[in-house]
Amino acid sequence: MKMTEPRELIDSYKRKIDYMRISITDRCNLRCTYCMPPEGIELIEPKGILRYEEILRIVGIAAKSGVSKIRVTGGEPLVRKGLTEFLSAVSAIKGIEDLSLTTNGVLLKDYALKLKEAGLKRVNVSLDSLDRTRFLKVTRGDNLQDVLDGLKEAHLAGLTPVKVNMVVIKGFNDDEILNFALISKEKPYHIRFIEYMPFNTQEGWQKDKCISAKQILEIIGREGALIPIENEKHNAGPARRFKFKDAPGEVGVISPVSEHFCGSC
């Protein structure tokens, strides 16, 4: 019996689907206030989570249909055992050209080099404050220095560009917007500012705590002119990207509330 050849994945807008996001765990070593309640969430039983072997089979099938970019997320993916071996297996699949990971950065310092050796290309790190007290308040964890050390080790390991995601919350960390943006003048990091948005697990979301992408850019613009960076066609993420003149890094804004970022995809 002749096997049917895999077909490219095309969405209803005639766009080729070449990107897959995989959540490998619902567990996390932080308790961010906008993500979950203090007591945590009801976790899925281990038997309800896909085994690595099952995920690899899915990735292999997807790769034959044109998927070439994989992002691994959680929960916090670094808390799942066997991650580096899994990433090594993913990177070895024919057709997979780009492998990245989203993390809170708490364990990144110890894993950065191992992740690079396993075939990981880059990391996105969630970081909402550079102030220890605020970091503790929003994450319920006293791990700011661990995250900062993790960013440094990720860059040294070659997991580049290192991307930093900051959720901007009015009255909490909006006065740190410029401090975050200035990092891009000193280091080749991509700093991305994300509008505060509601999560299904958090009913206490308040729209008046949201600062729009337009306002964020106005604040950053006080430091100097921002030069737009054009995204590659059909390879654009949700961020609108900019940089300061001669800066090694860049800044970006993601606007899920004030503007539907999917509209420009």
Backbone torsions as a table, in degrees:
resi	resn	phi	psi	omega
1	MET	NA	127.4	-178.4
2	LYS	-77.0	129.3	179.3
3	MET	-76.7	141.6	177.6
4	THR	-72.2	131.6	178.8
5	GLU	-68.0	138.1	178.0
6	PRO	-60.2	143.0	178.8
7	ARG	-107.7	151.4	175.7
8	GLU	-62.9	147.5	178.1
9	LEU	-89.7	117.9	-178.4
10	ILE	-123.2	130.7	-179.9
11	ASP	-86.2	-178.1	-174.9
12	SER	-68.4	-12.7	177.2
13	TYR	-100.7	15.2	177.5
14	LYS	67.2	24.9	178.1
15	ARG	-96.8	138.8	177.9
16	LYS	-73.7	130.9	177.8
17	ILE	-91.9	113.6	-178.7
18	ASP	-126.4	12.6	-173.9
19	TYR	-129.1	134.3	177.8
20	MET	-131.0	132.6	177.9
21	ARG	-108.0	127.3	-174.9
22	ILE	-122.5	119.0	174.5
23	SER	-92.6	115.6	-174.4
24	ILE	-96.0	-7.0	178.1
25	THR	-162.2	154.1	173.3
26	ASP	-103.1	3.1	-178.9
27	ARG	-85.9	150.0	-179.5
28	CYS	-148.6	149.9	179.3
29	ASN	-97.6	9.0	171.2
30	LEU	-126.8	169.3	-179.9
31	ARG	-133.8	62.7	-175.3
32	CYS	-58.1	135.0	-171.7
33	THR	-61.7	-32.8	-178.6
34	TYR	-87.1	-0.8	-176.4
35	CYS	-110.4	-37.5	-178.2
36	MET	-155.9	157.8	178.1
37	PRO	-71.5	165.2	-176.9
38	PRO	-55.6	-35.7	-177.5
39	GLU	-79.0	-2.0	-179.2
40	GLY	87.7	-166.1	-179.5
41	ILE	-122.2	165.4	176.6
42	GLU	-74.6	114.0	-174.7
43	LEU	-82.1	150.0	176.1
44	ILE	-73.4	138.2	177.0
45	GLU	-61.7	144.1	-179.0
46	PRO	-50.6	-35.8	-179.3
47	LYS	-69.1	-15.4	178.9
48	GLY	-90.2	-5.7	179.1
49	ILE	-93.9	137.2	177.5
50	LEU	-60.1	134.5	173.5
51	ARG	-69.9	156.4	178.4
52	TYR	-55.7	-39.8	-179.0
53	GLU	-60.9	-37.8	179.2
54	GLU	-69.1	-40.8	178.6
55	ILE	-64.0	-41.7	-179.9
56	LEU	-62.3	-36.5	177.7
57	ARG	-64.2	-43.0	179.3
58	ILE	-63.5	-44.2	179.5
59	VAL	-62.2	-40.4	178.9
60	GLY	-61.2	-42.6	178.1
61	ILE	-65.4	-43.8	-179.6
62	ALA	-63.2	-39.4	-179.3
63	ALA	-62.1	-36.4	178.2
64	LYS	-68.4	-18.3	178.8
65	SER	-101.1	12.6	173.2
66	GLY	104.7	-1.4	176.8
67	VAL	-74.4	125.0	-177.2
68	SER	-123.3	-11.4	-177.2
69	LYS	-120.5	127.8	-178.7
70	ILE	-123.6	131.7	172.0
71	ARG	-118.1	128.0	179.8
72	VAL	-100.8	128.7	-179.0
73	THR	-134.4	-173.2	174.8
74	GLY	-134.9	-138.2	14.6
75	GLY	34.0	-153.0	175.9
76	GLU	-109.7	105.4	-173.6
77	PRO	-60.6	-27.1	-177.4
78	LEU	-71.6	-9.3	178.4
79	VAL	-87.2	-10.8	179.5
80	ARG	-85.8	129.0	-179.0
81	LYS	-65.3	147.6	176.2
82	GLY	79.9	14.2	-175.0
83	LEU	-62.4	-46.2	-175.8
84	THR	-64.0	-37.6	177.1
85	GLU	-65.3	-38.8	177.7
86	PHE	-63.3	-46.1	-179.6
87	LEU	-62.7	-38.7	178.2
88	SER	-61.1	-40.2	179.1
89	ALA	-68.7	-38.6	178.1
90	VAL	-63.8	-46.6	-177.0
91	SER	-64.7	-20.4	-179.5
92	ALA	-85.8	-9.5	-179.4
93	ILE	-70.9	129.4	-179.0
94	LYS	-59.6	128.2	178.8
95	GLY	102.5	-18.6	178.5
96	ILE	-83.4	115.4	-175.3
97	GLU	-108.3	-22.1	-175.5
98	ASP	-138.0	125.2	-178.2
99	LEU	-131.5	119.4	-177.6
100	SER	-132.1	170.9	-174.8
101	LEU	-145.3	139.3	174.5
102	THR	-104.9	130.4	-174.6
103	THR	-145.4	159.1	173.1
104	ASN	-83.7	-6.5	173.0
105	GLY	84.5	-5.5	-175.6
106	VAL	-60.6	-40.1	-177.9
107	LEU	-101.5	2.5	-171.3
108	LEU	-63.2	-34.9	-178.5
109	LYS	-54.8	-42.1	-176.6
110	ASP	-82.8	-17.6	-174.2
111	TYR	-106.1	-16.2	-168.8
112	ALA	-51.4	-53.6	-177.1
113	LEU	-65.5	-39.7	178.9
114	LYS	-63.5	-38.9	179.0
115	LEU	-64.4	-43.2	178.5
116	LYS	-61.6	-44.2	-179.7
117	GLU	-65.9	-24.8	179.3
118	ALA	-81.1	-7.6	177.8
119	GLY	110.0	1.7	178.0
120	LEU	-68.0	139.5	-178.6
121	LYS	-91.3	-42.8	-174.8
122	ARG	-160.3	170.5	179.6
123	VAL	-130.7	149.9	167.4
124	ASN	-110.1	127.0	-177.3
125	VAL	-116.5	126.8	177.7
126	SER	-82.5	123.5	-179.5
127	LEU	-151.1	115.4	-172.9
128	ASP	-104.1	-7.7	178.5
129	SER	-158.1	146.2	174.6
130	LEU	-98.5	3.9	179.3
131	ASP	-101.4	127.3	-174.5
132	ARG	-59.0	-43.2	-178.1
133	THR	-64.7	-43.7	179.2
134	ARG	-67.2	-41.0	178.5
135	PHE	-57.6	-45.5	178.5
136	LEU	-60.5	-41.0	-177.8
137	LYS	-65.9	-43.1	-174.9
138	VAL	-81.7	-28.9	-177.4
139	THR	-102.9	-16.8	-172.9
140	ARG	60.5	29.8	177.7
141	GLY	-144.2	138.3	-177.7
142	ASP	-94.9	66.3	-171.4
143	ASN	-125.8	21.9	-176.2
144	LEU	-56.7	-46.7	-177.4
145	GLN	-64.1	-34.9	176.9
146	ASP	-60.1	-42.1	-179.3
147	VAL	-67.0	-44.8	179.5
148	LEU	-62.0	-40.4	176.5
149	ASP	-65.1	-36.9	178.9
150	GLY	-64.2	-40.2	176.8
151	LEU	-59.5	-45.1	-179.5
152	LYS	-62.7	-45.8	-178.4
153	GLU	-67.6	-35.3	177.9
154	ALA	-63.0	-43.1	178.6
155	HIS	-64.8	-44.4	-179.8
156	LEU	-63.9	-32.0	-179.6
157	ALA	-77.1	-13.4	179.8
158	GLY	93.0	18.0	176.7
159	LEU	-83.9	72.5	-170.0
160	THR	-119.6	151.1	-2.7
161	PRO	-75.7	141.3	173.1
162	VAL	-73.1	124.6	180.0
163	LYS	-109.0	134.4	179.1
164	VAL	-115.1	123.0	-180.0
165	ASN	-103.9	120.6	178.3
166	MET	-114.5	120.0	172.2
167	VAL	-83.4	118.4	-175.5
168	VAL	-89.3	122.0	-178.4
169	ILE	-121.0	117.4	-177.5
170	LYS	-60.6	132.6	179.4
171	GLY	83.9	-3.5	178.8
172	PHE	-117.8	-59.1	-176.7
173	ASN	-131.3	10.7	-178.1
174	ASP	-65.2	-21.3	177.3
175	ASP	-78.6	-0.6	177.5
176	GLU	-103.1	-0.1	-177.5
177	ILE	-54.0	-49.7	-177.1
178	LEU	-66.3	-38.5	178.2
179	ASN	-60.6	-41.0	177.2
180	PHE	-65.1	-45.3	-178.0
181	ALA	-60.7	-36.6	-178.2
182	LEU	-66.6	-20.9	176.1
183	ILE	-58.2	-36.0	-178.3
184	SER	-67.0	-17.2	176.1
185	LYS	-81.4	-22.0	-175.9
186	GLU	-103.2	-33.1	-175.2
187	LYS	-129.6	154.8	-178.9
188	PRO	-80.9	41.1	179.2
189	TYR	-89.3	153.0	172.3
190	HIS	-101.0	109.7	-178.2
191	ILE	-96.0	121.7	-176.9
192	ARG	-120.0	128.5	-178.9
193	PHE	-101.6	125.4	-175.2
194	ILE	-114.5	129.1	176.5
195	GLU	-61.4	139.6	177.3
196	TYR	-63.7	123.6	-175.0
197	MET	-132.7	158.8	-178.1
198	PRO	-74.6	146.9	172.0
199	PHE	-117.3	148.0	-179.3
200	ASN	-60.8	-27.4	-177.0
201	THR	-84.7	-5.3	-174.8
202	GLN	-129.2	97.0	-176.4
203	GLU	-76.7	-10.6	-175.6
204	GLY	-85.1	13.3	-179.9
205	TRP	-62.3	136.0	179.5
206	GLN	-124.5	124.9	-176.6
207	LYS	-63.6	-28.1	-178.4
208	ASP	-70.8	-6.5	175.1
209	LYS	-91.1	-1.6	-178.0
210	CYS	-90.6	128.9	172.5
211	ILE	-106.5	127.5	-174.2
212	SER	-70.6	158.9	177.3
213	ALA	-58.8	-36.6	178.7
214	LYS	-61.2	-44.4	179.0
215	GLN	-65.6	-38.9	178.8
216	ILE	-60.6	-45.1	179.9
217	LEU	-65.8	-34.4	177.4
218	GLU	-63.8	-40.5	178.6
219	ILE	-65.3	-46.2	-179.6
220	ILE	-64.2	-36.5	-178.0
221	GLY	-63.9	-15.8	177.0
222	ARG	-65.4	-23.3	-179.4
223	GLU	-81.1	-20.7	-178.1
224	GLY	155.4	168.9	-178.0
225	ALA	-63.1	139.0	177.4
226	LEU	-101.6	130.0	-179.9
227	ILE	-96.9	120.0	-179.9
228	PRO	-64.3	143.7	174.7
229	ILE	-113.8	122.0	-176.9
230	GLU	-80.2	129.8	175.9
231	ASN	-75.1	148.7	175.0
232	GLU	-66.7	140.2	-178.5
233	LYS	-59.0	132.0	179.1
234	HIS	61.5	12.6	176.2
235	ASN	-129.1	23.9	-175.1
236	ALA	-90.3	136.5	170.2
237	GLY	-82.3	-171.8	-178.2
238	PRO	-76.9	-9.5	-174.8
239	ALA	-85.8	139.9	165.9
240	ARG	-90.5	126.8	-166.0
241	ARG	-109.9	144.9	-179.9
242	PHE	-146.9	167.8	172.7
243	LYS	-151.0	154.2	170.9
244	PHE	-79.0	152.8	178.8
245	LYS	-57.6	129.6	177.0
246	ASP	66.5	11.7	178.8
247	ALA	-78.1	141.1	178.2
248	PRO	-74.1	-23.1	-179.4
249	GLY	-111.5	-167.0	180.0
250	GLU	-147.2	166.8	175.6
251	VAL	-123.1	157.9	178.5
252	GLY	-152.0	158.0	177.0
253	VAL	-125.1	140.4	176.9
254	ILE	-120.2	124.5	-169.0
255	SER	-121.6	73.6	179.6
256	PRO	-72.6	-17.3	-176.3
257	VAL	-100.4	-55.1	-175.1
258	SER	-77.1	-28.2	178.6
259	GLU	-141.6	143.3	177.8
260	HIS	-83.1	101.8	-174.3
261	PHE	-63.9	-19.4	179.1
262	CYS	-66.0	-22.8	-175.5
263	GLY	-64.7	-23.5	-178.3
264	SER	-99.6	3.5	-176.7
265	CYS	-75.0	NA	NA
